[in-house]
Amino acid sequence: MAADHSGHGMSGMVDAEGLNKLKAHQGTEAARLFMEQMTGHHEGAVEMAKEEIDGGKNPEADQLARDIVTAREAEIAEMKQLLAAL
């Protein structure tokens, strides 16, 4: 788990090794790696948002977290379909 800019760990963050691996590929393999990395990144965002929903106190943050879950889960499903088509 890599650290994000606020100093908190986040599941799904792509580290330097992952970025270098992506830079080393082109075409279909680069697209596959990118989709896999972004899927993991979005899954990390969903995990964090669900933590806010479960334990947060601010109604506006709760709504934002719910919106993030809805949007990212839809994007994850779309990326998985794209991966299956590669």
N, C-alpha and C positions, 0 to 999 in steps of 0.2 A: 504494500500500500504506500503510495507516494504522498507527500504532503501537498496541500493546495496552498494558495497564496496567503490564506489567513493563518496558516500554521496548524490547522486541524487536518487529520488524515481523512482521506476519502477513498473508498473503494472504487476502483475503475479508472483511477488517474493513470495516464500513460506516462511512463518514465522515459528517460533519455534513450535507453536501450530500445524501447518500443518505437520511438520516433526515428531512431537511426535505422531500424529494421524497415520501417515504412519508406524512408528515403532511398533505401538500397533496391527497392523494387519498382516496377513499372507495370502498366497495363492491368490485366485481370488480377494478378497477384497483389499489386498495390491496392486495388479496389477491395479485394477480399480482406487484406490486413486492416485497411481503414475501417471497413464495416465492422470487423470483429472488435477493434479498439473502441470505436464509437458506441457499439452495443454495450460493452463493458462499462464505459464512461456513463452512459445513460442509466444503466442498471444501478450504478453507484449513486446517481442523482435521485433515483426513485427510492433507494434505501434511505438516504438522508432526509428526503421529504417525508417519508413514512415515519421516521423518528420524530420529526417536528409535529406531525399530525397526532402521534401517540402521546407526546409529552409537552408540546408547546402551550403557551399561555395566551399568546396574542392572536386574536381572531383574524387579523389581516395576514399574518404569517401563515396561519392555518389554511386560509383560502389559497394563498400563493402555493403552499405545499401541495394542496389538492390539485391545483391547476398543473403543477409540474408533473405529478404522478400521471394525470390523464394524458398530457402531451407526450411525455417521454415513453410511456407504455405504448402509445400508438406508433411512435417513431421506432421503437425497438421491434415491434411486429413488422413494420415496413422493411427495416434493415434485414431482418431474418428472411423475409421473402426475397429480397434482392440477393442475399448471400446464397440462397438455395438455387437461384437462377444462374449463378456464376459457374 
